[in-house]
Amino acid sequence: MANIGRAGGRIKAGFAKNKLYLNGGVCVQWLRRGEINVRLFVFIFGLFMGLSCFTVVNAQPQKISRVLPLCQAASPMDAGCFATVDFDAQTAADHLSTKSLAYWIEGTTLRIAARGNGDLAPDLCCTFQDRMQSLAGAPQGLWGLQYNLPYIDESVLNLSLLIDMRVVESLDYHGPKAPAATRVETLKGRTETIGIDSRNLRQKRNITIYTPPAPPPAEGYPVVYMADNSVDVFAPIVETLITGGLIRPVLLVGMDNGGAARGREYLPGLDQAVYERHEAFVLDEVMPLAEMRFHASRKATQRMTYGFSNGANWALSFGVKHHDLFDHVSAFAVAGSPTQDYGFASAQGQTLYLGAGAYDYFNKQTSAFCKQARQAGLTCHYLTIYSGHDPAMWEQGLIGALQGAFPAKLKR
């Protein structure tokens, strides 16, 4: 199962004490991973004001980390801390050579050097979302950042250099002890994309369905309804779990998001009419199609919602609201208001799988939602790895949720 940390356990990400918020601006980069071709996604999420992560980060000078505490203020429970840069311009230039971005690790210290554009400080995304710091005595254009990460060997990091709101270079680090999702090279199951002329959305919207390589059981396949239509990315991972005997054959139903309307469709209360039209689209159009044409189960015990970031807010709000239809909810790095009321008390008997990367800005509030659910009498499993607002967490979260909700051997 995925690396799981209960709220209050040894894995607890640190957060800046000065309450600097992102105003909902978050970026996530989906990179090519493993042996399969996965298109490069850059999600710019406007949770409240339509601001991207790049706009927010560039809004004012950045002197401390937006996620990790300063090292002098860190506690032993923190996942890491933001350190003062201790290398000079020559060291940065030596590591960069002709590149725009470089990192090196010594012990538990991660050092990052970047070549910017004149005297405009570049920004780092996406595991950490921080303004690069000027180097003492550096010529124009050389910048650095430094972190102390006690669990660096267990970490999965994406380091992307942003200049003028553009990703200039991106590097990945996968620690020797970090979890890794295994994918089949060639699917034995199949994926199919269907365009729905939606009467509720008043536009055409694509959905993608993964059908596993096994005949449907009499009561239909267990089914996961997924925000942001990442079925092509997740199907090879899910098939590995199926063929390895770790989970039952499951159906994945991925729904394209609304592009510029994504936040309004996924965040209740932001534009309630748009949220409710999307809600009706799922209930009245997507689910009946999946059940009639693809043998999706009609039983609540065999249904789960899934999403990350804004999509996690949809998976949680929609799933809990319709607890009579969904026994399982999986939501990772729940974006949106930290004071949102999901009505957990009304969803007795439901099981939640929540989580976020230990370096993710949304770890704190997602953990708080899990705690609220438990206090309301629900079962909530909290899953985390040492990552940020990154695909690695979405993958491990889904793996853990599937193994918990739809294990190969039925629970008695």
Helices and strands as residue ranges (DSSP letters): E 25-30, E 41-46, H 53-57, G 71-73, E 81-82, H 89-96, E 101-106, E 109-115, E 123-126, E 130-131, E 133-134, E 142-148, G 152-154, E 156-163, E 166-174, E 190-198, E 203-211, E 223-226, H 231-243, E 251-255, G 259-261, H 262-266, H 272-281, I 282-286, H 287-294, G 300-302, E 303-308, H 310-321, E 328-332, G 344-346, E 351-355, H 363-375, E 379-383, H 391-405
